[in-house]
Amino acid sequence: MICLDTHALIWWLNGDRRLSASAKRKINKALKEERSIFVSSICIWEMCLLIKRGRLRLNMDLEDWLEEAERIPALVFVPVDNILSVHSSKLPGSFHKDPADRIIVALARKMKVPLITADEKIIAYQHVKTLW
């Protein structure tokens, strides 16, 4: 089992070359072994903001893109619930204030799985295991 950061989800599903070979292998291994690939629903919120700001373009409407993503059996979108929200506000040590990153990290910690991310701030955070 693994957890994906927003950019890892986008790059993986869009076949973007920026996804590292190692990250791609881990995702493919999870698919092959039918293990869960967790994604926080906050990632979709982030995607909406990126599209609105013109920083992300998809080759289809986001709702259609999401519908296709949801057809991947191993992909599990996890809603932001009350407990996850509380956990994101109580991350140990020092972590930056980005709410989406906090929720994504809290999800990986809650599920006790590595987080696939290229985000240097998250990679530097010693309280979550990351892969890239």
Residue pairs with C-beta under 8 A, 6 or more apart in sequence:
1 30
1 35
1 36
1 37
1 38
1 111
1 113
2 26
2 27
2 30
2 35
2 36
2 37
2 38
2 113
2 114
2 115
2 116
2 131
3 37
3 38
3 39
3 40
3 104
3 107
3 108
3 111
3 113
3 114
3 115
3 116
4 12
4 27
4 37
4 38
4 39
4 43
4 115
4 116
4 117
5 43
5 101
5 104
5 115
5 116
5 117
5 118
5 119
5 122
6 43
6 46
6 47
6 100
6 104
7 18
7 117
7 118
7 119
8 19
8 23
8 27
8 116
8 117
8 118
9 39
9 43
9 69
10 16
10 47
10 56
11 18
11 19
12 19
12 23
12 24
12 27
13 65
13 68
13 69
14 58
14 59
18 118
20 118
20 132
22 131
22 132
23 116
23 118
23 131
23 132
26 114
26 116
26 131
27 37
27 116
29 35
30 36
30 37
30 74
31 37
31 72
31 74
34 73
34 74
35 74
36 74
36 76
37 72
37 74
37 75
37 76
38 76
38 78
38 107
38 108
38 111
38 113
39 75
39 76
39 77
39 78
40 77
40 78
40 80
40 84
40 100
40 103
40 104
40 107
41 77
41 78
41 79
41 80
42 80
42 99
42 100
42 103
42 104
43 100
43 104
44 62
44 66
44 77
45 100
46 100
47 56
47 62
48 62
50 56
51 57
51 58
51 62
58 65
60 68
69 75
70 77
78 84
78 107
78 111
80 103
83 110
84 103
84 106
84 107
84 110
85 103
87 106
87 109
87 110
88 99
88 102
88 103
88 105
88 106
89 102
91 102
91 105
91 106
91 109
91 125
91 127
92 127
93 125
93 126
93 127
95 101
95 102
95 105
95 121
95 125
95 127
96 121
101 119
101 121
101 122
104 115
104 117
104 122
105 115
105 122
105 125
105 127
105 128
108 114
108 115
108 128
108 129
109 127
109 128
113 129
114 129
114 130
114 131
115 122
115 128
115 129
115 130
115 131
116 130
116 131
116 132
117 123
117 130
117 131
117 132
118 132
122 128
122 130
123 130
123 132
